Every structure is written in structure tokens, then in C-alpha cells.
Amino acid sequence: MDLEFSDEQRLLDETLASLFAELAGPSRSRELAGHLDQTLLDRLDNEGFLDIAQETNLLEALFLVERAAEAVVCAPLLGRALVAPALGLRDVPATIGLVASPTSLVRYAGECDAYLFLDGDTASLASRDDVDVEPVTSRSFYPLGRVRAARAQSLGEGSGAIMRRAWQAGIAGEIGAMGLMAVQFAAAHVTDRIQFDRPIGSFQAVQNRLARSYSMAMASRWLARRAVWHHEDEFLSASAASFACLSARETYDNTHQVTGGIGITTEYGLVEWTIRLLTLHSELGGGTAHARRVAQVRKAHLAS
């Protein structure tokens, strides 16, 4: 298997990294207090980045989702850039929220122009005028709420499975990207922090925690990419999401453990990634639901 980027993929990835370094990041997130970054969203829309999947494929769209997660971009890019194209949707609004159930928490609820609803084997699409939104107070750095549809357009039998697979892969991609940034942030701290006349990062216990978190985040990234490449295989997408949820929890614990009290402060910045990891950890039913889907798909495969 060739895990190297093509020249075109490398250029796209570098362009996205440069764009988000200029227009996003933790300081921009704090400025927006987690609310929608309309300026950045307009830029992405005008320059065609939201339609990457239509111009190339879903893997390149995942690159956008990953880079946005690294830069804690305040916009719901997963629904518009990855899930909607997987469903074959075109000419859709720039902001699309993803709804797993009437009781689930939806990122950017109330700030999206449209919503995709998952209902078993069927997905449906509703405009913001056709939904009721119940805002939920949260410290997750995402605006959260519950969304119910008064009217929605069914996308047909089988669309629910497509939506779920793309969503699972996207969650894994976001967790992998945020986990890597959290580890990088914590590694800088343990390199500079001196105790007993040596950097605390020189202690094996600290190294082991960060190394394990790094390897799990990197595994989440590549499992997500494999799931997107083989986007018709829910065993791969559910496995990626299930493992990523384990990675999210462990990365949260390990990075906060090695950074100590400063790690939980807003001004330090680690929480920009780690608190979001906890939200992703519970999305689409959370790790237990993803693991259950892995077992169900495997059982069905063995039965056939």
C-alpha cells in the first residue's frame, strides 16, 4: 500500500495548512467564542474548497476536515465537505449540521443553513426553516443543540448507511487530527518545563504517555483515511470511529496528566483540542455505538 501523497495531494494539503494558519487557530477560536466563522467559511466556499470531493474524491475532502480540526476552525465542515458529497448531494448550503437522533447534540445547531438527519437506513435533508432547534448550554467550544425536523426530504433507501459511514470516518479523522495537535502542544510544555534540574519530558513515564497518545492519534488518522478510500465498507468506518473514541479519551487523559494544572486553563490553550475531543467522543452515539456497529457488520458478514 502506497501511503505517500501524490504531488497534487501534497499541494492541496500544504495549501490548506497555510490557509488555516493564516485565518484560524486557537486565538481565532477564542475570539469567536466557538461561534461560526463566517469570514473563513465564505473564503472556503468562494475558492471551491468545500467542493473538493466533487472535483477529486472523498479522501481529499477528508484532508480538509483534518486540517480544519487541527486549526480548531469554527465551522461545521464535516457535513458539507464530506458527508453531503458521499450522499451525492450538490448545490447545497455551505453549512450543514449532522443529526443522529432527536435527542442527540448537534454541533453548530441553530447556525447551519441545512441539516442532514440519520434515521436508520434512510437519511433526509431539511433547511433551517424546516427545523426546530433547542440550544443547549455547553463548555465544549461548539455551539450545541437538539434539532428536530418539521419537514425533511428523504434521500432514499440506503442513504442512511452512506451517511453513517462518511460520518464515522469523519469523526475518526477529526479525532486523529486534534489528538496529534494536543500531543504536539503537550510535548512542547514537557520540553520546556524543568523539574529536578531536567526537562520533565526526559522522564520515561511522561514519554510513554505522549508516545502512546501520538501512536493512537496517528492510527486514528490512517484508519479514517482507509475508511474514506473504501467508503462502502462500514466495518472499516465503524472500526475507525470506535478506535478513535478510545484514542480521544486516552489523549485527553495523558496530555492533561503531563501538563498538570496549567493544562486545564483556557489561556494555556490545550483545552482547545482536548475539550473538543470529548464532544467528538460522544457524537453519533459514541464509542459504544461504533463498537456495536463493528460487531453487527462482522456478524452479518460471517452469516452471509
Contacts in CASP RR format, 6 or more apart in sequence:
PFRMAT RR
TARGET T0000
AUTHOR 0000-0000-0000
METHOD contacts of the structure
MODEL  1
MDLEFSDEQRLLDETLASLFAELAGPSRSRELAGHLDQTLLDRLDNEGFL
DIAQETNLLEALFLVERAAEAVVCAPLLGRALVAPALGLRDVPATIGLVA
SPTSLVRYAGECDAYLFLDGDTASLASRDDVDVEPVTSRSFYPLGRVRAA
RAQSLGEGSGAIMRRAWQAGIAGEIGAMGLMAVQFAAAHVTDRIQFDRPI
GSFQAVQNRLARSYSMAMASRWLARRAVWHHEDEFLSASAASFACLSARE
TYDNTHQVTGGIGITTEYGLVEWTIRLLTLHSELGGGTAHARRVAQVRKA
HLAS
3 222 0 8 1.000
5 13 0 8 1.000
8 56 0 8 1.000
9 59 0 8 1.000
9 60 0 8 1.000
9 63 0 8 1.000
12 52 0 8 1.000
12 60 0 8 1.000
12 63 0 8 1.000
13 63 0 8 1.000
13 67 0 8 1.000
16 49 0 8 1.000
16 63 0 8 1.000
16 64 0 8 1.000
16 67 0 8 1.000
16 68 0 8 1.000
17 67 0 8 1.000
17 70 0 8 1.000
19 43 0 8 1.000
19 49 0 8 1.000
20 67 0 8 1.000
20 68 0 8 1.000
20 70 0 8 1.000
20 71 0 8 1.000
20 73 0 8 1.000
21 71 0 8 1.000
23 37 0 8 1.000
23 39 0 8 1.000
23 40 0 8 1.000
23 43 0 8 1.000
24 37 0 8 1.000
24 40 0 8 1.000
24 68 0 8 1.000
24 71 0 8 1.000
24 72 0 8 1.000
24 73 0 8 1.000
24 74 0 8 1.000
25 71 0 8 1.000
25 72 0 8 1.000
25 73 0 8 1.000
25 272 0 8 1.000
26 72 0 8 1.000
26 269 0 8 1.000
26 272 0 8 1.000
28 37 0 8 1.000
28 74 0 8 1.000
29 72 0 8 1.000
29 74 0 8 1.000
29 141 0 8 1.000
29 272 0 8 1.000
30 266 0 8 1.000
30 272 0 8 1.000
32 74 0 8 1.000
34 74 0 8 1.000
34 141 0 8 1.000
34 142 0 8 1.000
34 143 0 8 1.000
35 74 0 8 1.000
35 111 0 8 1.000
35 143 0 8 1.000
36 74 0 8 1.000
36 75 0 8 1.000
36 95 0 8 1.000
36 108 0 8 1.000
36 111 0 8 1.000
36 143 0 8 1.000
37 73 0 8 1.000
37 74 0 8 1.000
37 75 0 8 1.000
40 73 0 8 1.000
40 74 0 8 1.000
40 75 0 8 1.000
41 75 0 8 1.000
41 94 0 8 1.000
41 95 0 8 1.000
42 94 0 8 1.000
44 50 0 8 1.000
44 75 0 8 1.000
44 77 0 8 1.000
44 94 0 8 1.000
45 94 0 8 1.000
48 55 0 8 1.000
49 64 0 8 1.000
49 81 0 8 1.000
50 64 0 8 1.000
50 77 0 8 1.000
50 80 0 8 1.000
50 81 0 8 1.000
50 94 0 8 1.000
51 85 0 8 1.000
52 60 0 8 1.000
52 61 0 8 1.000
52 63 0 8 1.000
52 64 0 8 1.000
52 81 0 8 1.000
53 60 0 8 1.000
53 61 0 8 1.000
53 81 0 8 1.000
53 82 0 8 1.000
53 85 0 8 1.000
53 86 0 8 1.000
54 85 0 8 1.000
54 90 0 8 1.000
58 82 0 8 1.000
58 85 0 8 1.000
58 86 0 8 1.000
58 166 0 8 1.000
58 228 0 8 1.000
58 229 0 8 1.000
58 231 0 8 1.000
59 225 0 8 1.000
59 228 0 8 1.000
59 229 0 8 1.000
61 81 0 8 1.000
61 82 0 8 1.000
61 85 0 8 1.000
61 228 0 8 1.000
62 82 0 8 1.000
62 169 0 8 1.000
62 170 0 8 1.000
62 173 0 8 1.000
62 224 0 8 1.000
62 225 0 8 1.000
62 228 0 8 1.000
64 77 0 8 1.000
64 81 0 8 1.000
64 82 0 8 1.000
65 77 0 8 1.000
65 78 0 8 1.000
65 81 0 8 1.000
65 82 0 8 1.000
65 170 0 8 1.000
65 173 0 8 1.000
65 174 0 8 1.000
65 177 0 8 1.000
66 173 0 8 1.000
66 174 0 8 1.000
66 176 0 8 1.000
66 177 0 8 1.000
66 221 0 8 1.000
66 224 0 8 1.000
67 177 0 8 1.000
68 75 0 8 1.000
68 77 0 8 1.000
69 173 0 8 1.000
69 174 0 8 1.000
69 175 0 8 1.000
69 176 0 8 1.000
69 177 0 8 1.000
69 178 0 8 1.000
69 276 0 8 1.000
70 177 0 8 1.000
70 178 0 8 1.000
70 180 0 8 1.000
70 181 0 8 1.000
72 141 0 8 1.000
72 178 0 8 1.000
72 272 0 8 1.000
72 273 0 8 1.000
72 276 0 8 1.000
75 95 0 8 1.000
75 108 0 8 1.000
76 95 0 8 1.000
76 96 0 8 1.000
76 97 0 8 1.000
76 98 0 8 1.000
76 107 0 8 1.000
76 108 0 8 1.000
76 111 0 8 1.000
76 112 0 8 1.000
78 98 0 8 1.000
78 167 0 8 1.000
78 170 0 8 1.000
78 171 0 8 1.000
78 174 0 8 1.000
79 96 0 8 1.000
79 97 0 8 1.000
79 98 0 8 1.000
79 116 0 8 1.000
79 167 0 8 1.000
80 92 0 8 1.000
80 93 0 8 1.000
80 94 0 8 1.000
80 95 0 8 1.000
80 96 0 8 1.000
82 166 0 8 1.000
82 169 0 8 1.000
82 170 0 8 1.000
82 228 0 8 1.000
83 96 0 8 1.000
83 98 0 8 1.000
83 116 0 8 1.000
83 163 0 8 1.000
83 166 0 8 1.000
83 167 0 8 1.000
83 170 0 8 1.000
84 92 0 8 1.000
84 96 0 8 1.000
84 116 0 8 1.000
86 162 0 8 1.000
86 163 0 8 1.000
86 165 0 8 1.000
86 166 0 8 1.000
86 231 0 8 1.000
87 116 0 8 1.000
87 123 0 8 1.000
87 155 0 8 1.000
87 159 0 8 1.000
87 162 0 8 1.000
87 163 0 8 1.000
87 166 0 8 1.000
89 125 0 8 1.000
89 155 0 8 1.000
92 114 0 8 1.000
92 125 0 8 1.000
93 112 0 8 1.000
93 113 0 8 1.000
93 114 0 8 1.000
93 127 0 8 1.000
94 113 0 8 1.000
95 108 0 8 1.000
95 111 0 8 1.000
95 112 0 8 1.000
95 113 0 8 1.000
95 114 0 8 1.000
96 112 0 8 1.000
96 113 0 8 1.000
96 114 0 8 1.000
96 115 0 8 1.000
96 116 0 8 1.000
97 106 0 8 1.000
97 107 0 8 1.000
97 108 0 8 1.000
97 109 0 8 1.000
97 112 0 8 1.000
97 114 0 8 1.000
97 115 0 8 1.000
97 116 0 8 1.000
97 147 0 8 1.000
98 106 0 8 1.000
98 107 0 8 1.000
98 115 0 8 1.000
98 116 0 8 1.000
98 118 0 8 1.000
98 163 0 8 1.000
98 167 0 8 1.000
98 284 0 8 1.000
99 106 0 8 1.000
99 115 0 8 1.000
99 116 0 8 1.000
99 117 0 8 1.000
99 118 0 8 1.000
99 147 0 8 1.000
99 149 0 8 1.000
100 118 0 8 1.000
100 283 0 8 1.000
100 284 0 8 1.000
100 285 0 8 1.000
101 118 0 8 1.000
102 146 0 8 1.000
102 147 0 8 1.000
102 148 0 8 1.000
103 146 0 8 1.000
104 146 0 8 1.000
104 283 0 8 1.000
104 284 0 8 1.000
104 285 0 8 1.000
105 136 0 8 1.000
105 138 0 8 1.000
105 144 0 8 1.000
105 145 0 8 1.000
105 146 0 8 1.000
105 279 0 8 1.000
105 282 0 8 1.000
105 283 0 8 1.000
106 115 0 8 1.000
106 144 0 8 1.000
106 145 0 8 1.000
106 146 0 8 1.000
106 147 0 8 1.000
107 142 0 8 1.000
107 143 0 8 1.000
107 144 0 8 1.000
107 279 0 8 1.000
107 283 0 8 1.000
108 142 0 8 1.000
108 143 0 8 1.000
109 133 0 8 1.000
109 134 0 8 1.000
109 135 0 8 1.000
109 136 0 8 1.000
109 143 0 8 1.000
109 144 0 8 1.000
109 145 0 8 1.000
109 146 0 8 1.000
109 147 0 8 1.000
110 128 0 8 1.000
110 133 0 8 1.000
110 135 0 8 1.000
110 143 0 8 1.000
110 145 0 8 1.000
110 147 0 8 1.000
111 143 0 8 1.000
112 128 0 8 1.000
113 127 0 8 1.000
113 128 0 8 1.000
114 125 0 8 1.000
114 126 0 8 1.000
114 127 0 8 1.000
114 128 0 8 1.000
115 125 0 8 1.000
115 126 0 8 1.000
115 128 0 8 1.000
115 131 0 8 1.000
115 147 0 8 1.000
115 149 0 8 1.000
116 123 0 8 1.000
116 124 0 8 1.000
116 125 0 8 1.000
116 163 0 8 1.000
117 123 0 8 1.000
117 124 0 8 1.000
117 125 0 8 1.000
117 126 0 8 1.000
117 147 0 8 1.000
117 149 0 8 1.000
117 152 0 8 1.000
118 160 0 8 1.000
118 163 0 8 1.000
118 164 0 8 1.000
118 167 0 8 1.000
118 284 0 8 1.000
119 160 0 8 1.000
120 160 0 8 1.000
121 157 0 8 1.000
121 158 0 8 1.000
121 159 0 8 1.000
121 160 0 8 1.000
121 161 0 8 1.000
122 154 0 8 1.000
122 155 0 8 1.000
122 156 0 8 1.000
122 157 0 8 1.000
122 158 0 8 1.000
122 159 0 8 1.000
122 160 0 8 1.000
123 154 0 8 1.000
123 155 0 8 1.000
123 156 0 8 1.000
123 158 0 8 1.000
123 159 0 8 1.000
123 160 0 8 1.000
123 162 0 8 1.000
123 163 0 8 1.000
124 149 0 8 1.000
124 152 0 8 1.000
124 153 0 8 1.000
124 154 0 8 1.000
124 155 0 8 1.000
124 159 0 8 1.000
125 152 0 8 1.000
125 153 0 8 1.000
125 155 0 8 1.000
126 149 0 8 1.000
126 150 0 8 1.000
126 151 0 8 1.000
126 152 0 8 1.000
126 153 0 8 1.000
130 149 0 8 1.000
130 150 0 8 1.000
130 151 0 8 1.000
130 152 0 8 1.000
131 147 0 8 1.000
131 148 0 8 1.000
131 149 0 8 1.000
131 150 0 8 1.000
132 147 0 8 1.000
132 148 0 8 1.000
132 149 0 8 1.000
132 150 0 8 1.000
133 145 0 8 1.000
133 146 0 8 1.000
133 147 0 8 1.000
134 145 0 8 1.000
134 146 0 8 1.000
134 147 0 8 1.000
134 148 0 8 1.000
135 143 0 8 1.000
135 144 0 8 1.000
135 145 0 8 1.000
136 144 0 8 1.000
136 145 0 8 1.000
136 146 0 8 1.000
138 144 0 8 1.000
138 279 0 8 1.000
139 275 0 8 1.000
140 275 0 8 1.000
140 276 0 8 1.000
140 278 0 8 1.000
140 279 0 8 1.000
141 271 0 8 1.000
141 272 0 8 1.000
141 275 0 8 1.000
141 276 0 8 1.000
141 279 0 8 1.000
142 276 0 8 1.000
142 279 0 8 1.000
144 279 0 8 1.000
155 163 0 8 1.000
161 234 0 8 1.000
164 234 0 8 1.000
164 237 0 8 1.000
164 284 0 8 1.000
164 293 0 8 1.000
165 227 0 8 1.000
165 231 0 8 1.000
165 232 0 8 1.000
165 233 0 8 1.000
165 234 0 8 1.000
165 237 0 8 1.000
165 238 0 8 1.000
166 228 0 8 1.000
166 231 0 8 1.000
166 237 0 8 1.000
167 284 0 8 1.000
168 227 0 8 1.000
168 234 0 8 1.000
168 237 0 8 1.000
168 238 0 8 1.000
168 240 0 8 1.000
168 241 0 8 1.000
168 284 0 8 1.000
168 290 0 8 1.000
168 293 0 8 1.000
169 224 0 8 1.000
169 227 0 8 1.000
169 228 0 8 1.000
169 231 0 8 1.000
169 237 0 8 1.000
169 240 0 8 1.000
169 241 0 8 1.000
170 224 0 8 1.000
170 228 0 8 1.000
170 241 0 8 1.000
171 241 0 8 1.000
171 244 0 8 1.000
171 245 0 8 1.000
171 280 0 8 1.000
171 283 0 8 1.000
171 284 0 8 1.000
172 220 0 8 1.000
172 221 0 8 1.000
172 223 0 8 1.000
172 224 0 8 1.000
172 227 0 8 1.000
172 237 0 8 1.000
172 240 0 8 1.000
172 241 0 8 1.000
172 243 0 8 1.000
172 244 0 8 1.000
173 220 0 8 1.000
173 221 0 8 1.000
173 224 0 8 1.000
173 225 0 8 1.000
173 240 0 8 1.000
173 244 0 8 1.000
174 280 0 8 1.000
175 217 0 8 1.000
175 220 0 8 1.000
175 244 0 8 1.000
175 245 0 8 1.000
175 247 0 8 1.000
175 248 0 8 1.000
175 277 0 8 1.000
175 280 0 8 1.000
175 281 0 8 1.000
176 217 0 8 1.000
176 218 0 8 1.000
176 220 0 8 1.000
176 221 0 8 1.000
176 224 0 8 1.000
176 244 0 8 1.000
176 247 0 8 1.000
177 217 0 8 1.000
177 221 0 8 1.000
178 217 0 8 1.000
178 248 0 8 1.000
178 273 0 8 1.000
178 274 0 8 1.000
178 276 0 8 1.000
178 277 0 8 1.000
178 280 0 8 1.000
179 213 0 8 1.000
179 217 0 8 1.000
179 220 0 8 1.000
179 247 0 8 1.000
179 248 0 8 1.000
179 251 0 8 1.000
179 273 0 8 1.000
179 277 0 8 1.000
180 214 0 8 1.000
180 217 0 8 1.000
180 218 0 8 1.000
180 221 0 8 1.000
181 273 0 8 1.000
182 213 0 8 1.000
182 217 0 8 1.000
182 251 0 8 1.000
182 252 0 8 1.000
182 255 0 8 1.000
182 270 0 8 1.000
182 273 0 8 1.000
182 274 0 8 1.000
182 277 0 8 1.000
183 210 0 8 1.000
183 213 0 8 1.000
183 214 0 8 1.000
183 217 0 8 1.000
183 251 0 8 1.000
183 255 0 8 1.000
185 255 0 8 1.000
185 269 0 8 1.000
185 270 0 8 1.000
185 273 0 8 1.000
186 210 0 8 1.000
186 254 0 8 1.000
186 255 0 8 1.000
186 258 0 8 1.000
186 259 0 8 1.000
186 270 0 8 1.000
187 201 0 8 1.000
187 210 0 8 1.000
189 258 0 8 1.000
189 259 0 8 1.000
189 262 0 8 1.000
189 263 0 8 1.000
190 199 0 8 1.000
190 200 0 8 1.000
190 201 0 8 1.000
190 206 0 8 1.000
190 210 0 8 1.000
190 258 0 8 1.000
190 259 0 8 1.000
191 199 0 8 1.000
191 201 0 8 1.000
192 199 0 8 1.000
193 199 0 8 1.000
193 200 0 8 1.000
193 201 0 8 1.000
194 200 0 8 1.000
200 206 0 8 1.000
200 258 0 8 1.000
201 207 0 8 1.000
201 258 0 8 1.000
206 258 0 8 1.000
209 254 0 8 1.000
209 257 0 8 1.000
209 258 0 8 1.000
210 254 0 8 1.000
210 255 0 8 1.000
210 258 0 8 1.000
212 250 0 8 1.000
212 254 0 8 1.000
213 247 0 8 1.000
213 250 0 8 1.000
213 251 0 8 1.000
213 254 0 8 1.000
213 255 0 8 1.000
216 243 0 8 1.000
216 246 0 8 1.000
216 247 0 8 1.000
216 250 0 8 1.000
216 251 0 8 1.000
217 247 0 8 1.000
217 251 0 8 1.000
219 243 0 8 1.000
219 247 0 8 1.000
220 240 0 8 1.000
220 243 0 8 1.000
220 244 0 8 1.000
220 247 0 8 1.000
223 236 0 8 1.000
223 239 0 8 1.000
223 240 0 8 1.000
223 243 0 8 1.000
223 244 0 8 1.000
224 240 0 8 1.000
224 244 0 8 1.000
226 236 0 8 1.000
226 240 0 8 1.000
227 233 0 8 1.000
227 236 0 8 1.000
227 237 0 8 1.000
227 239 0 8 1.000
227 240 0 8 1.000
230 236 0 8 1.000
231 237 0 8 1.000
234 293 0 8 1.000
234 297 0 8 1.000
235 294 0 8 1.000
235 297 0 8 1.000
235 298 0 8 1.000
235 301 0 8 1.000
238 290 0 8 1.000
238 291 0 8 1.000
238 293 0 8 1.000
238 294 0 8 1.000
238 297 0 8 1.000
239 290 0 8 1.000
239 294 0 8 1.000
241 284 0 8 1.000
241 286 0 8 1.000
241 287 0 8 1.000
241 290 0 8 1.000
242 287 0 8 1.000
242 290 0 8 1.000
242 291 0 8 1.000
242 293 0 8 1.000
242 294 0 8 1.000
244 280 0 8 1.000
245 280 0 8 1.000
245 281 0 8 1.000
245 286 0 8 1.000
245 287 0 8 1.000
245 290 0 8 1.000
246 287 0 8 1.000
248 277 0 8 1.000
248 278 0 8 1.000
248 280 0 8 1.000
248 281 0 8 1.000
249 277 0 8 1.000
249 278 0 8 1.000
249 281 0 8 1.000
251 274 0 8 1.000
251 277 0 8 1.000
252 274 0 8 1.000
252 277 0 8 1.000
252 278 0 8 1.000
255 263 0 8 1.000
255 270 0 8 1.000
255 274 0 8 1.000
256 263 0 8 1.000
256 264 0 8 1.000
256 270 0 8 1.000
256 274 0 8 1.000
259 268 0 8 1.000
259 270 0 8 1.000
262 268 0 8 1.000
263 269 0 8 1.000
263 270 0 8 1.000
263 271 0 8 1.000
264 270 0 8 1.000
264 271 0 8 1.000
265 271 0 8 1.000
281 287 0 8 1.000
284 290 0 8 1.000
END
